[in-house]
Amino acid sequence: MATLEMGLRLAAGLGLGAVIGMERQWRARGAGLRTNALVATGAALFVLLSAYGFDAGLLGGVRVADPTRVAAQIVSGIGFLGAGVILRDGLNVRGLNTAATLWCAAAVGALAGAGMYPIAALGTAAVIIANVVLRPLGHRIDHQPSGGDELSISYRFEAVCAEPAEAHIRALLVQAVGGSEFQLRGIRSYNTDTDHQVGVVAELTTEQRNDSQLEQAVSRLSLEPAVTAVTWTVCTDPDNTPDDAPTPRTATKNWRFRSPVTRDHTR
């Protein structure tokens, strides 16, 4: 194959990957312009190497090498790169869309390396449409309630502990509500009126009430010597409450302990 044709295929992979990356860069995602361009370029290079880099693949004028093997390895290898942009923030997982975009960028680069310019261009357009056009639709679906009068429930969980144990209590709190239907909306700490004590507050959201899960979290935290008080509150999420709905009722339960060693577990 002429060097010019190889250069055109490589440039197509670079350009189309950059187009995909521009959308990611504009949204300030972890893998932006350069990352997607490099992924597509690398995929194009591997396909060119597989298809035209081995003259020994010719036997009697017939090519016996299998370029699809390299394409399969690209699919496997891009998984490790995609895993690097997937992050867990409390109970929420971020970066899945970015990882999928990297995967598509590799496919676009492989198509460009194989000289399939129209399909590569259509693939680029499909990725842009999925990331731009489908985003508002996804947000609209997320904001719609799943039932007629069903509302999301918001919980506020608070634990007071010794200041040196703050990081440990935060980790225990996240672990206690993990693996359930709770969505962690935020977690913060504040200084209490008592010296050397801090309060850890977590805000949780769920579609259905699940008080038993919080009771288990209280039981787990009550075993920690550094914890002196635990409080949880549940009320209807005001963000999903109609304007004409009555003021939601709030249920609060408190556990206070006399000392970090000997406790009076009362409600």
N, C-alpha and C positions, 0 to 999 in steps of 0.2 A: 504494500500500500504506500502511496506517496506520502511524504512527510507533511505536505500541506493539508491533506485530508485528515491525518492524525491530529494536526494542530487545530483544525476546525472542530473536530469532535471534542478535543480537550477544552477549547474555548467555550463550546456550547455547554459542557458540564459546569465549567466555572461560572458562566453567566447565569444559567438557569438556577444554579445553587445560590448565587448571590441574590437573585430575585426572591427566592423563598426566604433567605436570611434577612432581607430588608424588612419584611413584615414582623419577624421575630425581634429584630433590633428596635423597631419602632415601638413595640410593646415592652421593651426593656426586659426581655427574657434572658435566661442564662446562656443559651446557645443562639447567637445572633448572626449577623452578616458574615463574618469571617468563618465561623464554625460550619455553617451550612454550605458555604462556598467551598471550603476545604473538603468536606465530606463528599460532595458531588464530584469535585475534581479528583479526589483519591479513587472514588469508584470508577470514574472514567479511565483513569490510568491503569487500574487493575484489569478492566475489561480489555483495553488495548493490548496490555501485556499478554493476557490469556489468548487473545485471538490472533495476534500477529507477532508475538515476541519469540516464538519457538519455531524455527525452520525445521527442527527435527520432527515436528508434528506432521510433516508431509511424507506420505508413503505412496510412491507411484503416482504422484500428482494429486492424490486424494488426502485431504486433511484428516488425520486420525485423532488429533487433540480435541478435547471437549471444553470449549470456553465456558460452558454453563457451570462448570465446577467452581470457577473463580467467583461467578455471580452468587453461587450458593454460599461461599465462604464470606462474601461481603455481607450478606444478610445475617450470618452468624456473628461476624465481627462487630457490626454496628450495634449489636445488642449491648456490648460492654460499654460503648460510648454513651448509649442512651441511658444505661443504668446510672451513669455519673451525674446526670442532670435531674434525676428523680429524687426529691427530698421529702422527708416527713417532718411536718411542722405540727407537733402535738398529735392530734388524731386525724389531721388532714394531710393529704398527699399532694405535693405539687410537682410539676415538671413532666407529667405524663404526656401532655400535648406537645411539649418541646421534644421529648424523646421520639414520639411518633413522627414529628416533622423531620427530625434527623434521619429517621428510617426512610421516609419518602424522598428526602434529598439524595440519599445513597442510590435509591432506585432510579431517580431522574439522571444522576450522573452515569449510572450503568447503561441506561438507554442512550445517552449521548455518546458514550464511548463505543457503543455498538453501531452508531450511525443512524439511529432511529430518531431523527430530529423531530418529526411531527408528534410522535407519541411522547417524547420527552417534554415538548412544549405543552401538550395537553395535560401531562402529569403535573407540570408546574402550575398551570392554571387551576387544576383541581385542588392542589394543596392550598393555594391562596384563597380559593373560594371556601374551602373547609375552615380555614383559620379566620377569615374576615366575615364572610356572609353568614355562616352558621353560628358564629359567636353570639350575636344578639338573640337568635332563636333559642339557643341553649340557655341563656340567662332568663328568657321569658318563661321557658318550661320550668326552670328551677324555682321561679318566684310564684308559680301557680300552685295553690293548695291542692293536695291530692284528693280531697273530698269536698262536699258542699259546705259543711260547717266545721270541718276539721281544721284545727289551728296548731301551729307549732308551739311547743312548750319550752320555756326558757328556765333554766336552773342557775342558781348562784350558790356556789359551794365555797365555804371559807374555813380556813384552819389557822389557828394561832399557835406559833411554835417558837422555840428558842432561835435566836438569830443565827448561830453557827449551823443549825440544821435546816436552813431555808432551802438550799438546793436539793437536799435529800427529800424533803417533804413535797416540793414541787414535782420531783420525779415520781414519787409514790402516788401523788394525786393523778397525774397523767396516766400512770400504769393502772390505777384502780378503775378508771372509767374507759380504758382502752378495750378494744374488741367488742364493743357494744354499739347500739344505734346512736349514741351521743355524738354530737359534733362540737368540738372544742372551739369556741368563738374567741376566747382570750384568757390569759392568765397573767396575773400581776401580783406584786407584793407592796406592802406599805408598812410604815413604822407605827407601832401601837403606843399607847400612853405609858405602858410598862417598859422599863429599861430592858434592853437586851432581848426583846421579843418582837417578832414581826408577824404580820398577817398575810396569808397567801389566799388569793381570791381567784376562782376559776368560773368562767361563764360558759354554760353548756346549753345546747339546743337539741331537742328530739321531737319526733312527730307524735309520739305517744308517751304518756307518763310512765316513768320507770323509777319509782321511789326505792324499790328494793335494791337497785344497783347502787344508789347513793348510800343506803344503809350498810351495804357491804363495804363501801369505801370508808364510811365512818368507823366500822369495826376494825378495818385494817389500820387506819391512822391512829385509833385509840391505843393500839399496842406500842406506839412509838413513845419513848420517855420524854421526848422534847415537845410533844403536842400538849397544850393546855386547854384548848377549846376548839370545838368544831361546830359549824353552823351551815345548814343548807336551806335554801328558799326556792320555791317553785311558783311560777305565775305564767299566765298566757303571754306569749311573745307579742309585744306591742307592735312590732313591725308587720305582723300578719293579721292584726286585729282590725275589723272594719271600724269605720269612723263612728257608726251609730251603736257599736257594741258597748255593753256596760263595763265599768271598771273591773278588771280582773281581780279575783281574790288571791291572796298570797298565803301560802302555808309555810311556816317556818318551824324548824326543829333545832334545838340547841343542846349541845353536850359541853358541859364545863367541868373541869377537873380541879380539885383542890391543890394538887401539887403534881409535879412530873412523875412522882413515884407512887403515892397513894391517891387514888381517885374515887370520886363518888359519881358513878355513871347514872345521872338522872336526866330526866327530860323536863 
